[in-house]
Amino acid sequence: MTSNSDPTTLSTASDFQALARKLQEARATRTAVRQFSKAHPLMTLAQSYEVQRAWVELKLDSGRRVQGHKIGMTSLTIQQTFQAQEPTHAPLMDDMYFQDGSDIPMQRLMAPRVEAELAFVLGKPLQGPNVTMFDALEAIAFVTPAIEIIDSRMQAVDPVTKGARNVIDHVADFAGCAGIVLGGRPMRADQLDLCRVGAVVLKNSAIEETGLSAAVMRHPVNAVVWLAKHLAAQGQQLHAGDLILAGSFTRPIVAALGDSFHADYGPLGNISFRFTDTR
């Protein structure tokens, strides 16, 4: 098995499983591990997705269920920051979901941040390498406001190289996802201009961020199209009933114990929640 400091190429299922277990332990103990991209400099993006899949298997073995997908790095600025060439994705697990008005248990998190997004619920399957925006719009049953809680189980700055996390670290670490808060007023996709949805996010009653959904790949449905094509290349597809978190259109807001958040999405309604110690 490849060691944590071994720069050689990762190659076996046990290598990926070992890294997935490190992430699972980091989440359980709230102790960040060294960035995989620095501990394993030859690690590829494809191998990072293998680690992600191995972590999903660990979660499935513990009784969790896949309950949707998230798309990340949908803006050029974020891609440049993380040295990425395209968006990223990860499954949403059933224990990541919270409802409007929830108390978010801080003991499950390490350094959480909050982002405003749109989520789409599919009414029919979406598959194939030639999916278009029109196909995606026809497949979408509802759009709903969503807040993504992002977190990382890896160190922000590598203690040896002083380097920041990159896309290799991001993908392996569930694409940075730790939770999703749903609420507001779900609507049919044809009831509003999907690239003109705005959000105002307040932290402790003060406005922290505002944004417009066009920031997600010029139109958030483009993110759904990208995911369908990306999955098709792996012989997979999106299914009716899938919820797809399409990507952030606000900058991440740092959250701490006791912070309360309120997001106003105009015609799509509002989402409120707070970070608490529920022990």
Secondary structure, DSSP 8 states (H G I E B T S, - for coil): ---TT--S---SHHHHHHHHHHHHHHHHHT--B--HHHHSTT--HHHHHHHHHHHHHHHHHTT--EEEEEEE--SHHHHHHTT-SS-EEEEEEGGGEEETT-EEEGGG-SS-EEEEEEEEEESS-B-STT--HHHHHHHEEEEEEEEEEE--SB-SB-TTT--B--HHHHHHTGGGEEEEEE-S--B-GGGS-GGG-EEEEEETTEEEEEEEGGGTTTSHHHHHHHHHHHHHTTT--B-TT-EEEEEESS--EE--TT-EEEEE-GGG-EEEEEEE---
